[in-house]
Amino acid sequence: PFLPDATAQHVWLAAVVGLAFLWMAQVRTGEGLHFGMLGATLMALLFGRARAMLGLLLALTLHTALTQGSWTNWGLNGLLLAALPVWATTALQRRLEQWLPKNLFIFIIGNGMFVTLAVTAATSLLLTGAAAWQLASADSPALSLLTGDAVGYSLLLAWGESLVSGMMFSALVIFAPTLVLTYREDLYLPRRRKS
């Protein structure tokens, strides 16, 4: 099955709609730069690579339709907001699983905070780079803004997103572990042997 039960289906659908609306809550500067929360890493940590990719692409489609955005940018936006963050999240998650001890604390903090921080910062820098490329091709004077302020704001927002995502991720792993499809109880919280 695509998702194990009805609760996971409802959470996945709510995440799709929630992300579409989250992306509307952006800080816009007069120079055409946009800053906002991404949410892609949390989606990948909760649902795994394939489900997260599909969900993020659906959220992007809904967001583009609701905001009457440009459909010509949909492919690039899908690459930057869905494919690359999901790929990076699953790759880092596997590396943590290989290199670090397998316990619940490392799963929660390593994935929920540090993977989210690294992937969100990298994604934000890629989005800033794409904006810089667009401004450079238009010979915009706002290009000079990207050298300092935009990068700083993007990294600051990545730290905030890692804190929020880390708290949500840890709460779900502790209180509703069946909703975190990347969590394997047998690996991170094995049963103790009876003496």
C-alpha positions as CSV (number, residue, x, y, z in Angstrom):
1,P,0.0,0.0,0.0
2,F,1.0,3.6,-0.6
3,L,0.5,4.5,3.1
4,P,0.0,1.9,5.9
5,D,-3.3,3.2,7.3
6,A,-6.0,5.9,7.2
7,T,-4.2,8.1,9.8
8,A,-1.0,8.2,7.8
9,Q,-3.0,9.0,4.6
10,H,-4.7,12.0,6.4
11,V,-1.4,13.2,7.7
12,W,0.2,13.0,4.2
13,L,-2.7,14.8,2.6
14,A,-2.7,17.5,5.3
15,A,1.1,17.9,4.8
16,V,0.5,18.4,1.0
17,V,-2.1,21.1,1.6
18,G,-0.2,22.6,4.5
19,L,3.0,23.0,2.5
20,A,1.1,24.7,-0.4
21,F,-0.2,27.3,2.1
22,L,3.1,27.5,4.0
23,W,4.9,28.5,0.8
24,M,2.5,31.4,0.5
25,A,3.7,32.8,3.8
26,Q,6.9,34.4,2.5
27,V,8.7,37.5,3.2
28,R,9.1,39.5,0.0
29,T,11.6,42.2,-0.5
30,G,11.3,45.1,-2.9
31,E,14.0,43.6,-5.0
32,G,12.0,40.5,-5.9
33,L,13.6,38.2,-3.4
34,H,11.4,35.8,-1.3
35,F,12.2,34.1,1.9
36,G,10.1,31.4,3.6
37,M,10.0,28.0,5.2
38,L,10.5,25.0,3.0
39,G,9.2,21.9,4.9
40,A,10.7,19.5,2.4
41,T,13.1,17.8,4.8
42,L,10.4,17.1,7.4
43,M,8.2,15.6,4.7
44,A,11.0,13.3,3.6
45,L,11.8,12.3,7.2
46,L,8.2,11.5,7.9
47,F,7.2,9.7,4.7
48,G,10.3,8.5,3.0
49,R,11.7,9.4,-0.4
50,A,8.9,8.3,-2.9
51,R,6.0,9.5,-0.8
52,A,7.7,12.8,0.0
53,M,8.6,13.5,-3.6
54,L,5.1,12.9,-4.8
55,G,3.7,15.0,-1.9
56,L,6.0,17.9,-2.5
57,L,5.3,17.9,-6.3
58,L,1.5,17.9,-5.5
59,A,2.0,20.7,-3.0
60,L,4.0,22.7,-5.6
61,T,1.2,22.1,-8.2
62,L,-1.4,23.3,-5.7
63,H,0.7,26.3,-4.7
64,T,1.3,27.3,-8.3
65,A,-2.5,27.0,-9.0
66,L,-3.5,29.0,-5.9
67,T,-1.0,31.8,-6.4
68,Q,-1.5,31.9,-10.2
69,G,2.3,31.3,-10.5
70,S,4.3,30.6,-13.6
71,W,3.9,27.1,-14.9
72,T,7.0,27.5,-17.0
73,N,9.1,27.5,-13.8
74,W,7.3,24.4,-12.4
75,G,10.1,22.0,-13.4
76,L,12.9,24.1,-11.9
77,N,10.8,24.7,-8.8
78,G,10.1,21.0,-8.6
79,L,13.9,20.3,-8.8
80,L,14.8,22.9,-6.1
81,L,11.8,22.4,-3.7
82,A,11.2,18.7,-4.1
83,A,13.8,16.5,-5.8
84,L,17.1,17.9,-4.4
85,P,15.9,18.3,-0.8
86,V,14.4,14.8,-0.7
87,W,17.4,13.2,-2.3
88,A,19.8,15.0,0.1
89,T,17.6,14.2,3.1
90,T,17.5,10.5,2.4
91,A,21.2,10.4,1.6
92,L,22.2,12.1,4.9
93,Q,19.7,9.9,6.8
94,R,21.4,6.8,5.4
95,R,24.9,8.2,6.3
96,L,23.8,8.9,9.9
97,E,22.4,5.3,10.1
98,Q,25.8,3.9,8.9
99,W,28.2,6.1,10.9
100,L,26.5,6.8,14.2
101,P,25.2,4.4,17.0
102,K,21.7,3.3,16.5
103,N,19.7,4.7,19.3
104,L,16.5,6.8,19.6
105,F,18.3,10.1,20.6
106,I,20.6,10.0,17.6
107,F,17.7,9.3,15.3
108,I,15.7,12.2,16.6
109,I,18.4,14.8,17.0
110,G,20.5,13.7,14.1
111,N,17.7,13.6,11.6
112,G,15.2,16.1,13.0
113,M,17.7,18.9,13.6
114,F,21.0,18.4,11.9
115,V,19.9,16.8,8.6
116,T,17.1,19.4,8.5
117,L,19.6,22.2,9.0
118,A,22.1,20.9,6.4
119,V,19.5,20.3,3.7
120,T,17.5,23.4,4.3
121,A,20.6,25.6,4.3
122,A,21.8,24.0,1.0
123,T,18.4,24.3,-0.5
124,S,18.1,27.9,0.5
125,L,21.5,28.7,-1.0
126,L,20.5,27.0,-4.2
127,L,17.2,29.0,-4.3
128,T,19.2,32.2,-3.7
129,G,21.6,31.2,-6.5
130,A,18.7,30.6,-8.9
131,A,17.3,34.1,-7.9
132,A,20.8,35.6,-8.5
133,W,21.0,33.9,-11.9
134,Q,17.6,35.3,-12.8
135,L,18.5,38.8,-11.6
136,A,21.8,38.6,-13.5
137,S,20.1,37.7,-16.7
138,A,17.8,40.7,-16.3
139,D,20.7,43.1,-15.4
140,S,18.9,44.0,-12.2
141,P,20.7,46.2,-9.6
142,A,19.3,43.9,-6.9
143,L,22.0,41.3,-7.7
144,S,24.3,43.0,-5.2
145,L,21.9,42.2,-2.4
146,L,22.4,38.5,-2.9
147,T,26.1,38.7,-2.0
148,G,25.5,39.3,1.7
149,D,22.0,39.9,3.1
150,A,20.1,37.2,1.2
151,V,22.6,34.5,2.0
152,G,22.5,35.5,5.7
153,Y,18.8,35.6,5.9
154,S,18.5,32.2,4.1
155,L,20.9,30.6,6.6
156,L,19.1,32.2,9.6
157,L,15.8,30.9,8.4
158,A,17.3,27.4,7.8
159,W,18.3,27.4,11.5
160,G,14.7,28.4,12.5
161,E,13.2,25.7,10.3
162,S,15.5,23.0,11.8
163,L,14.4,23.9,15.3
164,V,10.7,23.8,14.4
165,S,11.0,20.7,12.3
166,G,13.1,19.0,15.0
167,M,10.5,19.7,17.6
168,M,7.7,18.3,15.4
169,F,9.8,15.3,14.4
170,S,10.7,14.4,17.9
171,A,7.1,14.8,19.1
172,L,5.9,12.5,16.4
173,V,8.6,9.9,17.0
174,I,7.8,9.8,20.7
175,F,4.0,10.1,20.7
176,A,3.0,8.7,17.3
177,P,5.9,6.6,15.9
178,T,3.7,4.8,13.4
179,L,3.3,8.1,11.5
180,V,7.1,8.4,11.0
181,L,7.5,5.9,8.2
182,T,11.3,6.2,8.2
183,Y,11.5,5.1,11.9
184,R,12.3,1.5,12.6
185,E,11.6,0.5,16.2
186,D,13.6,-2.8,15.8
187,L,16.7,-0.8,14.8
188,Y,16.5,2.3,17.1
189,L,14.7,0.9,20.2
190,P,15.2,-2.9,20.3
191,R,13.6,-4.9,23.0
192,R,15.7,-5.9,25.9
193,R,16.6,-9.5,26.4
194,K,15.2,-11.2,29.5
195,S,17.9,-12.4,31.8
